[in-house]
């Protein structure tokens, strides 16, 4: 299962993944929403469904980037 996910992520273009991180991952830009939501999560203030949705929405590009880097490293071995 994980190999198939890494294979699919490996097929994505690096530029696209970085563009998604720079736009959706950081929007709105002052301050980045992901930073606010992560601090709310750490403080235990992330209770509204909209806050959880925002965390997932703005966090997904970063998870995708981590998976892309992992796929690259595994492929190189």
ABEGO torsion letter per residue (X at the ends): XAAAAAAAAAABBAAAAAAAAAAAAAOBAOBBAAAAAAAAAAAGABABAAAAAAAAAAAAAAAAAAAAAAAAAAAAX
